[in-house]
Each structure stands twice: as structure tokens, then as C-alpha cells.
Amino acid sequence: MEVRSRLRSVWKAFALAASEFLDEAAFRILLSWHVLRGNAPRQVEKRFWNRRSEPPVLIDVFDWTTERRIFSVLIWPSLESDEGDATYHHMQRVDQVKEVIAQGATEMAWQTRFETDYGLEWDSERECWVSSDGFVYDGKFQFPREPSFAAVNGRRGGGVYS
């Protein structure tokens, strides 16, 4: 009985290693094929971002039965689009994010409601965004994001933010 158990565990380990190898090989072959065809990622030009005229949009998601805030999302403006189309693309992105959140909440049977704040203000002294209800959000807009990047629920004049 013990020999059969040992053989089964060796077979499972071999099957797992083989599947991981084949998965990695398939990924690398597909990536090589795309590079050879010229489908490699290209650098995209980004325009200057004026914080004063293009603030991010804040979406607060609440449980409508308890009025408890579940989470908040900052939607950044699209820097890849032209200045003339930027507002349209930004609002389109906001609508898409709301739709995705609503679909996920429906799938999970969450009772949610959204509050959208289009009037965030940049506080240059503290380097953060301040919502109309006084909550502050980290203002770092960099890639890759540091692990400390998070919305902080501190009131105006208080709270800790990175």
C-alpha cells in the first residue's frame, strides 16, 4: 500500500513539473511569435498632465443596507489621448469602471451604491487629493506603484498618508 502511495505522489510531482514546463514553453513560443511578427509592445507618447484642469475622479462604493464604505477608487485621466479628447475618454473610463464594479457586485450578490466625486482638489502642501467630504487620497502618480500607495481615510488636517 505504501509503495502505491509513494508512486502516486511521484507521478503527481512529475505531472505538475511537466505541466509547468509546457505552460512556460507555450508562453515563450507565443511571445517569440508575436515579436517576430512585429507585435511587440511599443512606447506610447504621453502628454503633460495638468492637475488643476484634469483631476482624477473618485468613486466611493457603499453597502446601501448599512451605508458602510466598502472601498474607494481613483480613476486617473488618460494621458495617451489628445487634450481635446481627454475629458471624453476619462468619463468613458469612469463609466467602464463603474460597470465592471457593478457586474462584480451583482455576481457576488453585494448590495452596493456608488457616489462619484468629480471635484477632487490637489493639496500641494501635503501632496494629496482631497475629496469634497474631506477625505485625503495619496497623490503619487508613478509607475510602478510603491506598496504604500493606498487611499487613506484621514480627515482634512489629520490622518497618515505616504
C-alpha positions, 0 to 999 in steps of 0.5 A: 500500500505504501509503495502505491502511495509513494508512486502516486505522489511521484507521478503527481510531482512529475505531472505538475513539473511537466505541466509547468514546463509546457505552460512556460514553453507555450508562453515563450513560443507565443511571445517569440511569435508575436515579436517576430511578427512585429507585435511587440509592445511599443512606447506610447507618447504621453502628454503633460498632465495638468492637475488643476484642469484634469483631476482624477475622479473618485468613486466611493462604493457603499453597502446601501443596507448599512451605508458602510464604505466598502472601498474607494477608487481613483480613476486617473485621466488618460494621458495617451489621448489628445487634450481635446479628447481627454475629458471624453475618454476619462468619463468613458473610463469612469463609466467602464469602471463603474460597470465592471464594479457593478457586474462584480457586485451583482455576481457576488450578490453585494448590495452596493451604491456608488457616489462619484466625486468629480471635484477632487482638489490637489493639496500641494502642501501635503501632496494629496487629493482631497475629496469634497467630504474631506477625505485625503487620497495619496497623490503619487502618480508613478509607475510602478506603484510603491506598496504604500500607495493606498487611499487613506481615510484621514480627515482634512488636517489629520490622518497618515498618508505616504 
